[in-house]
């Protein structure tokens, strides 16, 4: 059989999908093209807005579109799936129900990583879209791990920063918002921070905080690397 290959449900947003590719490249110590990992990418910016569906309550359910993408990637030969959008993990059940291959869940993988570093009862500061909190994307996995979440007080400012990044890319204004939120959460008692929005992941390399930082995109890139090195049956 051919080498395992991860299929990526992308386009949410496009730059974040490209960022995941870059982070996957960085996991490989390559001397030649053939040393790098194969990926199948469905770059679909027309997935219905997660913000419109979860926050505004007016948009189309993205679940069916994501399920269709997952099936398309499976038919193309993907042996596992990944999705570099934290908010869209609210629709993970629809994706998993549509295919017979595993879904590398960035949320649960990141919480598993944090649980290895923190004692039970610790608080994690989550730098994410307000939709992530409203949909409870992290709630179940946090509860199972015995961890709690802290969120920035100004949800509107976080959403505005995400929209700014989608429109203009990384900007000093968005970086200032992210840094301020990271400082706020650390002062509130967070023992670790999640960069849990792939737009914020574009800013993460310049982010500093008095506590450790885990970028969920990095966790996903490492999971893709591990899957791609599984020996085929």
Number of C-alpha atoms within 10 A of each C-alpha: 6 8 16 22 21 28 26 26 26 25 20 25 20 15 17 22 24 16 20 24 18 12 17 23 16 15 16 13 9 12 8 7 7 8 11 17 21 17 17 18 21 16 17 16 12 11 21 18 18 23 18 15 15 21 16 11 11 11 14 15 17 20 20 16 17 24 21 15 23 30 19 16 22 20 11 11 14 23 21 22 26 22 25 32 24 24 27 23 21 21 18 19 12 18 24 17 11 17 19 13 16 14 20 20 18 23 24 19 17 21 22 15 14 23 17 10 13 16 13 12 14 18 22 24 27 25 24 25 27 22 22 24 17 11 16 13 20 22 16 11 18 21 12 11 20 15 19 17 19 18 20 21 11 11 16 12 17 21 16 14 23 23 15 16 21 16 9 10 15 18 13 10 11 23 19 14 16 25 17 14 23 28 18 18 25 20 12 14 14 23 20 22 25 21 25 26 23 26 30 25 25 20 20 17 9 9 16 13 16 13 16 14 20 19 19 25 30 21 20 23 23 18 18 26 21 12 17 20 12 11 10 10 7
